[in-house]
Amino acid sequence: MRVAVIGAGAAGLATLKALLDAGCDPVGYERMDRPGGLWTDTYASLHLNTSRGRTEFADHPMPADWPDYPSAGRVAGYLADYAARFGLTPHIRFGTTVTRVEPGWTVTTADGDTERFDAVVVANGHNWSPRLPSPGYPGTFDGVQMHAHDYRTPEVFRDRRVLVVGMGNSAMDIAVDASHTARGPVLLSARHGVHIVPKYLFGRPADATGGALAGLPWRLRQAIAETLLRVAVGTPQRYGLPAPRGGLFQNHPTVSDTILHRITHGEVVARPAIDRLDGAKVEFTDGTVDAVDVIVWATGYRVHIPFLSAAWRGADPESLPLYRRVFHLDDPSLAFVGLMQSTGAAFPVVEAQAKLVAAYLAGSYDLPPADVRRRAVERALRAAVARWGPDARPHMRVDFDTYIAELTREIARGAHR
């Protein structure tokens, strides 16, 4: 099987390795000049928000002497080492952007080259195409606006009044960074709250506690974890932040040790949602008005698969139904690795997905009939909507421990089939 793999971040690298291990002939396409994807080009203060032991590839453990939460630079080096150790680099065409993928499967690049493959694996990630508030807020803003995607160092905020919009990990990181260089306290605004989890709970990485509870039903895990969090940290409302929307395992938490510290010291100040923009000022829904020089929109990313036609990616790629979050329902020779949103780390999830794809393409795993696959997708969606709600990317959501265990069982079932 000759297989095109689009992207050479963590998902693409794991896919290339799994395909090579299975005896396939993969060709990777990467628009950047080196492996590692977004980890090679991000803001200076970024560190893992899942612990080393819960993030590493099973086939390539991170060094034991590394800290529990390595920096982005270390993670980028780790991915480069992974590519070198398993001989992946010769199979990747760097500096090559895929512009079109058509049934057949033909892959066309920006320089006009076209090649034919037996299968295509889309592993281009979904944290690179910025999402801005839509519809936008009424009024106009005279200052500087930027998306978190474009942020690199806090010097850009030197002596400026800064507003960060969002409650995710990037929003918290940027607000903390800005609080060391900005003029006055940094404002942190959000429509909805989230649970804020410190990186350590009771002397251990917080996600290790989650792993210890992995065998329990998610509602029971949630009740236990929320109780532990309230005892150790308190509620977000205690710090002036909005109440979380949904439970801890229903609303993706933000992992940060530093944001609560900066809030309690007055260096970051919470604000509710924006009501309107007014020149050099921003008015919030509680009537507060603040002068602002810079707005950072830490409002997430949209799934963007521009090289696939709407017939294959759907009107909204976030709602693309995939069997086991991997195989396209109309043609499983089009597969996706990394098109999911995990409750835990991404690396072990994409590693498991990659092994499932490789087993199928190498012939050691067989899919169930098409009608069975479709019903399985419908059941998974109903369960996801019941847990996360209809507006929280339910098609993409996976429970970290449960999902990885299920893919292992799925490979065994497919081998039996």
C-alpha positions in Angstrom: 0.0 0.0 0.0 1.3 3.4 -1.0 -0.1 5.9 1.5 0.0 9.8 1.5 0.3 11.2 5.0 -0.6 14.9 5.2 1.2 16.6 8.1 4.4 15.8 10.0 3.4 17.0 13.5 2.9 14.4 16.2 0.0 12.8 14.4 1.7 12.6 11.1 4.9 11.2 12.6 3.1 8.5 14.6 1.3 7.6 11.4 4.4 7.3 9.3 6.0 5.1 11.9 3.0 2.8 12.2 2.8 2.5 8.4 6.4 1.6 8.1 6.2 -0.9 10.9 3.2 -2.5 9.0 5.1 -2.8 5.7 3.4 0.1 3.9 5.1 2.7 1.7 4.2 6.1 3.2 5.0 9.5 1.8 4.6 12.5 4.2 3.8 16.0 3.2 4.8 18.8 5.5 4.5 22.6 4.7 7.2 23.5 7.3 10.9 22.7 6.9 11.2 20.2 9.8 9.1 17.7 11.7 7.2 18.6 14.8 4.4 20.8 13.5 3.2 23.6 15.8 5.6 22.6 18.6 8.5 24.0 16.5 6.9 27.5 16.2 5.0 28.6 19.3 5.3 31.1 22.2 8.3 31.1 24.4 6.7 30.2 27.7 4.7 27.2 26.4 5.0 24.0 28.3 3.1 20.7 28.3 -0.2 20.9 30.2 -0.3 17.2 30.5 2.4 15.4 32.4 5.4 13.7 30.7 4.3 10.2 31.8 0.8 10.7 30.4 2.0 12.4 27.2 4.9 10.4 25.8 4.5 7.9 23.0 4.5 4.3 24.2 7.1 3.5 21.5 9.4 6.4 22.5 9.4 7.4 26.2 10.5 10.8 27.1 13.8 10.9 29.1 13.3 10.0 32.8 15.3 13.0 33.9 13.1 15.5 32.2 10.7 17.6 34.4 7.1 16.5 34.6 6.0 19.3 32.3 8.6 19.9 29.6 8.9 23.1 27.6 7.7 23.3 24.0 11.4 23.4 22.9 12.0 20.1 24.5 8.9 18.6 23.0 9.9 19.8 19.5 13.3 18.1 20.1 11.6 15.0 21.3 9.5 14.8 18.1 12.6 15.4 16.0 14.4 12.6 17.8 11.3 10.3 17.2 11.5 11.0 13.5 15.3 10.3 13.4 15.2 7.2 15.6 12.6 5.5 13.5 13.9 6.7 10.1 10.9 8.8 9.3 12.6 11.9 7.8 13.5 10.3 4.4 9.8 9.7 3.9 8.8 13.3 4.4 8.7 16.0 1.8 9.3 19.2 3.7 8.3 22.6 2.5 5.5 21.1 0.5 1.9 22.2 0.8 -0.9 20.0 -0.3 -3.6 21.9 -2.2 -5.9 19.2 -3.4 -6.8 15.6 -2.6 -9.2 13.8 -4.9 -10.6 10.3 -5.0 -8.3 8.0 -6.7 -6.4 9.0 -4.5 -4.5 11.8 -6.2 -2.5 14.4 -4.2 -1.7 17.7 -5.7 0.8 20.2 -4.2 1.3 23.9 -4.4 4.0 23.5 -7.0 1.7 21.6 -9.3 3.0 18.1 -8.7 0.4 15.3 -8.7 0.8 11.8 -7.4 -1.4 8.8 -7.0 -1.8 6.7 -3.8 -3.8 3.8 -2.5 -4.9 5.6 0.6 -4.6 9.0 2.3 -4.3 9.8 6.0 -5.1 13.4 7.0 -3.0 14.4 10.0 -2.8 18.2 9.5 -3.9 19.1 13.0 -6.6 21.5 14.0 -4.8 24.1 16.1 -3.5 26.3 13.3 -6.4 28.1 11.7 -7.5 30.8 14.2 -11.1 31.2 15.2 -12.3 34.7 16.0 -15.6 35.7 17.7 -18.5 35.3 15.2 -20.5 37.4 15.0 -18.0 40.1 16.0 -18.7 42.4 18.9 -20.5 45.7 18.0 -18.4 48.9 17.7 -14.9 49.5 16.6 -11.5 49.2 18.4 -8.7 51.7 17.8 -5.9 49.6 19.3 -4.0 46.4 18.3 -5.8 43.1 17.8 -4.1 39.8 17.6 -5.0 36.1 17.9 -3.1 33.9 20.3 -1.8 32.0 17.3 0.5 35.0 16.5 1.8 35.5 20.1 5.5 34.7 20.8 7.0 36.8 23.6 5.5 39.2 26.2 7.6 42.1 24.9 4.8 42.9 22.5 2.8 44.0 25.6 5.5 46.2 27.1 3.8 49.3 28.8 0.5 48.6 27.1 -3.0 48.0 28.6 -3.9 44.4 27.7 -7.1 42.5 27.4 -7.0 38.7 26.9 -10.3 37.1 25.7 -10.7 33.4 26.5 -10.3 30.9 29.3 -8.3 28.1 27.7 -4.7 27.2 28.3 -3.3 29.7 25.8 -5.4 32.5 27.3 -4.1 31.8 30.8 -0.5 31.5 29.7 -0.6 34.8 27.7 -2.4 36.6 30.5 0.3 35.5 33.0 3.1 36.4 30.5 1.6 39.8 29.8 1.1 40.6 33.5 4.9 40.9 33.8 5.3 43.5 31.1 1.9 45.2 30.6 0.9 48.6 32.0 -1.5 47.9 34.9 -3.2 44.7 35.5 -4.1 42.4 32.6 -7.8 42.0 32.0 -9.1 38.4 31.4 -12.5 38.2 29.8 -14.7 35.2 29.0 -18.3 34.4 28.3 -18.1 31.1 30.2 -16.0 29.8 33.0 -13.9 26.6 33.1 -12.4 24.4 35.8 -8.8 25.5 36.6 -6.6 22.5 37.5 -3.1 23.1 38.9 -0.4 21.0 37.4 0.2 19.3 40.8 -2.5 17.9 43.2 -1.3 16.5 46.5 2.3 16.4 45.3 1.6 14.5 42.1 0.9 15.6 38.5 -2.8 16.3 38.4 -3.5 14.0 35.4 -1.9 11.1 37.2 -4.8 11.4 39.7 -7.1 11.2 36.7 -5.3 8.1 35.4 -5.7 6.4 38.8 -9.5 6.8 38.4 -9.6 5.7 34.8 -11.4 2.4 35.4 -14.4 4.1 37.0 -17.5 5.4 35.1 -16.9 9.0 34.0 -19.6 10.5 36.2 -18.1 8.9 39.3 -14.6 10.0 38.2 -16.0 13.5 37.8 -17.6 13.6 41.2 -14.3 12.4 42.9 -12.1 14.7 40.9 -14.3 17.8 41.5 -14.3 17.1 45.2 -10.5 16.8 45.3 -10.2 20.0 43.2 -12.5 22.0 45.5 -10.5 20.8 48.6 -7.1 21.6 47.1 -7.8 24.8 45.1 -11.4 26.1 45.6 -13.8 27.1 42.9 -13.1 29.5 40.0 -15.7 31.8 41.5 -13.5 32.1 44.6 -11.0 34.0 42.4 -13.6 36.2 40.7 -13.8 34.1 37.6 -17.1 32.9 36.1 -18.6 29.6 37.1 -17.7 26.6 34.9 -20.2 25.6 32.3 -20.6 21.8 33.0 -18.7 19.4 35.1 -14.9 18.8 35.2 -15.0 16.0 32.6 -17.6 17.7 30.5 -16.0 21.1 30.1 -12.3 20.9 29.1 -10.4 22.3 32.0 -7.5 24.7 31.9 -4.3 23.5 33.5 -2.3 26.3 35.1 -0.4 26.8 38.3 0.3 30.5 37.7 -3.0 32.1 36.7 -4.5 32.0 40.2 -1.3 33.3 41.7 -1.4 36.4 39.4 -5.1 36.9 40.1 -4.7 36.8 43.9 -1.8 39.3 43.6 -3.9 41.7 41.5 -1.7 41.4 38.4 -4.6 39.7 36.4 -8.2 40.9 36.8 -11.2 39.0 35.7 -13.9 40.6 33.5 -17.1 39.1 32.2 -17.9 38.9 28.5 -17.4 41.9 26.2 -20.6 43.9 25.4 -19.1 46.3 22.9 -16.0 48.0 21.6 -15.7 51.7 21.8 -12.6 53.2 20.2 -9.8 53.0 22.9 -12.2 51.4 25.4 -14.0 48.1 25.9 -17.3 47.8 27.7 -18.2 44.6 29.5 -21.6 43.0 30.2 -21.5 44.1 33.8 -21.2 47.8 32.8 -17.5 48.0 33.5 -15.5 50.1 31.0 -11.7 49.8 30.6 -9.2 51.6 28.4 -7.3 49.0 26.4 -4.4 49.2 24.0 -4.2 45.5 22.9 -6.8 42.8 22.6 -5.6 39.2 22.4 -8.2 36.8 21.0 -7.4 33.5 22.7 -10.7 32.1 21.2 -9.5 28.8 19.8 -9.2 27.3 16.4 -11.4 26.0 13.7 -10.9 22.7 11.9 -9.7 23.5 8.4 -9.1 20.8 5.8 -8.8 23.0 2.7 -7.4 20.4 0.3 -10.5 18.2 0.7 -13.7 19.0 -1.2 -16.9 19.6 0.8 -18.2 16.2 -0.4 -15.4 14.6 1.7 -14.9 17.0 4.6 -18.6 17.9 5.0 -20.0 21.4 5.4 -18.5 21.5 8.9 -15.3 19.4 9.3 -15.8 19.5 13.1 -19.0 17.4 12.6 -17.4 14.9 10.2 -18.6 11.4 11.2 -15.7 9.0 11.4 -15.7 5.4 12.5 -13.7 5.2 15.7 -12.8 8.9 14.9 -10.5 7.5 12.2 -12.2 6.1 9.1 -14.3 8.0 6.6 -17.7 6.3 6.4 -17.9 6.5 2.6 -14.4 5.2 1.9 -12.1 4.0 4.8 -9.0 4.4 2.6 -9.4 8.0 3.5 -8.5 8.1 7.2 -7.9 10.8 9.8 -5.4 10.8 12.7 -5.7 13.6 15.3 -9.1 14.9 14.3 -10.3 14.6 17.8 -10.4 16.5 21.1 -9.1 14.4 24.0 -9.8 14.8 27.7 -6.1 14.1 28.1 -2.9 14.2 26.1 -2.9 14.0 22.3 0.3 11.9 21.7 -0.9 8.5 23.0 -4.3 9.0 21.2 -2.7 9.7 17.8 -0.3 6.8 18.4 -3.2 4.4 18.9 -5.1 5.9 15.9 -2.1 5.5 13.7 -1.7 1.8 14.7 -5.3 1.2 13.8 -4.9 2.9 10.4 -1.8 0.9 9.7 -3.3 -2.4 10.6 -6.2 -1.8 8.3 -4.1 -0.7 5.3 -1.7 -3.6 5.9 -4.5 -6.1 5.9 -4.2 -7.4 9.5 -7.4 -5.7 10.6 -10.8 -5.7 8.9 -13.6 -3.2 9.4 -17.1 -4.3 10.3 -19.8 -3.8 7.6 -20.7 -0.3 6.6 -24.1 -0.3 8.3 -22.4 -1.4 11.6 -19.9 1.4 11.3 -22.6 4.0 10.7 -24.6 2.8 13.7 -21.5 2.9 15.9 -20.9 6.5 14.9 -24.5 7.4 15.7 -24.2 5.7 19.2 -20.9 7.5 19.9 -22.4 10.8 18.9 -25.4 10.3 21.2 -23.2 9.5 24.1 -20.9 12.5 23.4 -23.9 14.9 23.2 -25.2 13.5 26.5 -21.9 14.2 28.1 -20.5 17.3 26.5 -23.6 18.9 24.9 -24.5 19.6 21.3 -22.4 22.7 20.9 -19.0 21.4 22.2 -17.7 19.6 19.2 -19.4 16.3 20.2 -18.3 14.5 17.1 -14.6 15.1 18.0 -14.7 14.4 21.7 -13.0 11.3 23.2 -12.3 10.2 26.7 -8.5 9.7 26.9 -8.2 6.4 28.8 -11.4 4.9 27.6 -10.7 5.6 24.0 -7.2 4.3 23.9 -8.3 1.1 25.6 -11.2 0.8 23.1 -8.8 1.2 20.1 -6.7 -1.6 21.4 -9.7 -3.9 21.7 -10.9 -2.7 18.2 -7.6 -3.9 16.6 -8.0 -7.3 18.2 -11.6 -7.5 17.0 -10.6 -6.5 13.5 -7.9 -9.1 13.4 -10.5 -11.8 14.4 -12.8 -10.5 11.7 
